């Protein structure tokens, strides 16, 4: 198996949102965006797959060293081997990669966040840093497009955290600010308790969804027209996530009972429509 094939299977498997978004990405950027996604999934799996904190810390430290090897021109892992070329040709900053690893460290050390300010620090590390890398790979001309990357990363990360709220709570990680839980008359146990006030819980989850929507909307508004065609992969991911948020809302946010999905055909249609508009310079 080649490094690029490994990244394809890891980073954009058939049926995933990124798989459909990349169908409409510029051909010369597709492999690099796939490798970046594969790298994120590799480091993100540390939290989900390691129940032993010591083992997780060892793996995280290995990836820190592997980043050093990547930027020294001697990567050893398939995903970093695939990233070697775009790191050089696109001048990808090592700092953004290290910020993502800092987010993994926060996952290993923190199980809750007092307010949105603290949560936003986590989202900046895990979501915004990766989005900035994707924006640089896709290419842009206007400096304002960096703000698009920030807001896109925040919106996508917040939506992903909402979708996985029960899974994360069962693992001891709560990504809803503690002050907002208290304001709703709930605590973190409510995310695992089927006896929690359903309306209070629905309103709380709706609040989190609206925050993600606001960031995604702001991302589109901040993207200069000149860079819309190049950034169509990010715009497709935003459109897919916004539709998924709509599905959650239409169902009443029963996120403690099930995860929501879009069908492959629906994803393809949204990706095609959004990609076509973006290619024409329209959002």
C-alpha positions in Angstrom: 0.0 0.0 0.0 1.4 3.4 -1.0 1.4 6.4 1.4 -1.2 8.1 -0.7 -3.5 5.1 -0.7 -3.2 4.8 3.1 -4.2 8.5 3.4 -7.2 8.0 1.2 -8.5 5.2 3.2 -7.7 6.9 6.5 -8.6 10.5 5.7 -11.4 10.4 3.2 -13.1 7.0 3.2 -16.1 6.4 0.9 -19.2 7.9 2.4 -17.4 10.5 4.6 -18.2 14.2 4.1 -14.6 14.9 3.1 -14.8 12.2 0.4 -17.6 14.1 -1.3 -16.0 17.5 -0.7 -12.8 16.4 -2.3 -14.6 15.2 -5.4 -14.9 18.9 -6.3 -11.5 20.0 -5.1 -8.8 21.2 -7.5 -7.0 18.1 -8.7 -3.6 19.4 -7.8 -4.6 20.0 -4.1 -6.7 16.9 -3.5 -3.9 14.6 -2.3 -2.5 17.2 0.1 -5.9 17.9 1.6 -6.5 14.1 2.0 -3.1 13.7 3.7 -4.0 16.5 6.1 -7.3 14.8 7.0 -5.5 11.5 7.5 -3.0 13.1 9.9 -5.8 14.7 11.9 -7.6 11.3 12.2 -4.4 9.6 13.2 -3.7 12.0 16.1 -7.4 12.3 17.0 -7.6 8.5 17.4 -5.1 8.8 20.4 -8.0 10.1 22.6 -10.6 7.7 21.3 -8.6 4.5 21.2 -6.3 4.7 24.3 -8.0 4.0 27.6 -4.6 4.1 29.4 -3.4 7.7 29.9 0.2 6.6 30.0 -0.1 4.9 26.6 -1.9 7.9 25.2 0.9 10.2 26.4 3.5 8.0 24.7 1.7 8.1 21.4 1.2 11.9 21.6 4.9 12.3 22.3 5.7 10.0 19.3 3.7 12.3 17.0 5.5 15.4 18.3 8.8 13.7 17.4 7.3 12.7 14.0 6.5 16.3 13.3 10.1 17.1 13.9 11.1 14.4 11.4 8.6 15.8 8.9 10.0 19.3 9.0 13.5 17.9 8.9 12.7 16.1 5.7 12.7 12.6 7.2 9.1 11.5 7.9 8.6 7.8 8.8 4.8 7.5 8.8 2.7 7.2 5.7 0.6 10.3 6.4 3.7 12.5 7.1 5.4 11.1 4.0 2.4 12.3 2.0 2.5 15.6 3.8 6.2 16.2 3.0 5.6 17.6 -0.4 2.8 20.1 0.5 4.7 21.1 3.7 7.5 22.3 1.4 5.6 23.6 -1.6 2.8 25.3 0.3 5.0 26.5 3.2 2.8 25.0 5.8 3.7 26.3 9.3 4.8 23.7 11.8 3.1 25.8 14.5 -0.4 24.9 13.2 0.5 21.2 13.4 1.7 21.6 16.9 -1.5 23.5 17.9 -3.5 20.4 16.8 -1.4 18.2 19.0 -2.0 20.7 21.8 -5.7 20.1 21.4 -5.1 16.4 21.8 -3.2 17.1 25.0 -6.1 19.1 26.2 -8.4 16.1 25.5 -6.2 13.9 27.6 -6.0 16.3 30.5 -9.3 18.2 30.6 -12.8 16.8 30.8 -14.8 20.0 30.9 -14.6 23.8 30.2 -15.9 26.5 32.6 -17.1 28.8 29.8 -17.1 29.3 26.1 -13.9 31.3 26.3 -12.0 28.3 27.6 -13.8 26.0 25.1 -12.9 28.3 22.2 -9.2 27.9 23.1 -9.6 24.2 22.7 -11.5 24.6 19.4 -8.9 27.0 18.1 -6.2 24.3 18.6 -8.2 21.4 17.2 -10.4 23.0 14.6 -9.0 26.4 13.5 -5.3 25.3 13.2 -6.3 22.5 10.9 -8.6 24.7 8.9 -5.8 27.3 8.5 -3.6 24.5 7.1 -6.4 23.4 4.7 -6.9 27.0 3.5 -3.2 27.4 2.8 -3.2 24.1 0.8 -6.2 25.2 -1.2 -4.6 28.5 -1.9 -5.7 32.1 -1.5 -4.9 35.6 -2.6 -6.6 37.9 -0.1 -5.3 38.1 3.5 -8.9 38.3 4.8 -9.3 34.6 3.8 -7.4 33.7 6.9 -10.4 34.9 8.9 -12.5 32.5 6.8 -10.3 29.7 8.0 -10.7 30.6 11.6 -14.5 30.8 11.5 -14.8 27.7 9.4 -12.6 25.7 11.8 -14.7 26.9 14.8 -18.0 26.1 13.1 -17.0 22.7 11.9 -15.4 21.8 15.3 -18.4 22.9 17.3 -20.8 21.0 15.1 -18.7 17.9 15.4 -18.6 18.1 19.2 -22.4 18.6 19.3 -23.0 15.5 17.1 -20.7 13.4 19.3 -22.0 14.8 22.6 -23.1 11.5 24.1 -20.1 9.5 23.0 -17.7 12.1 24.5 -19.7 12.4 27.7 -19.6 8.6 28.2 -15.8 8.9 27.9 -15.7 11.6 30.5 -15.3 14.6 28.2 -17.9 17.4 28.1 -17.6 20.1 25.5 -20.6 22.2 26.5 -19.5 25.0 28.8 -20.3 24.4 32.4 -21.9 27.8 32.9 -24.3 27.1 30.1 -25.2 23.8 31.6 -25.9 25.5 35.0 -28.0 28.2 33.3 -30.1 25.5 31.8 -30.6 23.9 35.2 -28.5 20.9 34.2 -25.2 19.3 35.0 -22.8 17.1 33.1 -24.7 14.0 34.3 -27.7 15.1 32.3 -25.8 14.2 29.2 -26.0 10.6 30.2 -29.3 10.7 32.2 -32.5 9.8 30.4 -34.4 11.4 33.2 -33.1 14.9 32.5 -35.6 17.6 31.7 -36.1 17.0 27.9 -37.0 20.6 27.1 -34.1 22.1 29.0 -31.8 19.7 27.3 -33.3 20.4 23.9 -32.8 24.2 24.3 -29.2 23.7 25.5 -28.3 21.6 22.5 -30.1 24.0 20.2 -28.0 26.8 21.7 -24.8 24.9 20.8 -26.1 24.2 17.3 -26.8 27.9 16.7 -23.3 28.9 17.8 -21.9 26.5 15.2 -24.2 27.9 12.6 -23.2 31.4 13.4 -19.5 30.6 12.9 -20.2 28.8 9.6 -22.3 31.7 8.3 -19.7 34.2 9.4 -17.0 32.2 7.6 -18.9 32.5 4.3 -19.5 36.2 4.8 -15.8 36.8 5.4 -14.5 34.9 2.4 -13.4 37.3 -0.3 -15.0 36.7 -3.7 -11.6 36.2 -5.3 -10.9 33.2 -3.2 -14.3 31.5 -3.4 -13.3 29.0 -6.2 -10.1 27.9 -4.5 -11.8 27.4 -1.1 -14.7 25.3 -2.4 -13.7 22.2 -0.4 -14.2 24.2 2.9 -17.4 25.6 1.6 -18.8 22.2 0.8 -17.9 20.9 4.3 -19.6 23.9 5.8 -22.8 23.2 3.7 -22.8 19.6 4.6 -22.4 20.4 8.3 -25.1 23.0 8.2 -27.6 20.6 6.6 -26.7 18.0 9.3 -27.4 20.6 12.0 -30.8 21.2 10.3 -31.6 17.5 10.4 -30.7 17.4 14.2 -33.0 20.4 14.8 -35.9 19.0 12.7 -35.6 15.8 14.8 -35.7 17.8 18.1 -32.0 17.3 19.0 -32.3 13.7 20.4 -28.5 13.6 20.5 -28.3 11.5 23.6 -30.2 8.7 21.9 -28.6 8.6 18.4 -26.2 10.1 15.9 -27.5 11.7 12.8 -26.3 11.1 9.3 -26.9 12.4 5.8 -27.3 9.7 3.1 -24.4 9.3 0.6 -26.7 10.5 -2.3 -27.7 13.6 -0.3 -24.1 14.4 0.5 -23.2 14.1 -3.2 -26.0 16.4 -4.2 -25.1 19.1 -1.6 -21.4 18.8 -2.6 -22.1 19.1 -6.3 -24.4 22.1 -5.9 -22.1 23.9 -3.5 -19.0 23.1 -5.5 -20.6 24.2 -8.8 -21.6 27.6 -7.3 -18.2 28.1 -5.7 -16.4 27.3 -9.0 -18.4 30.1 -10.5 -17.4 32.4 -7.7 -20.7 32.3 -5.9 -21.5 31.2 -2.3 
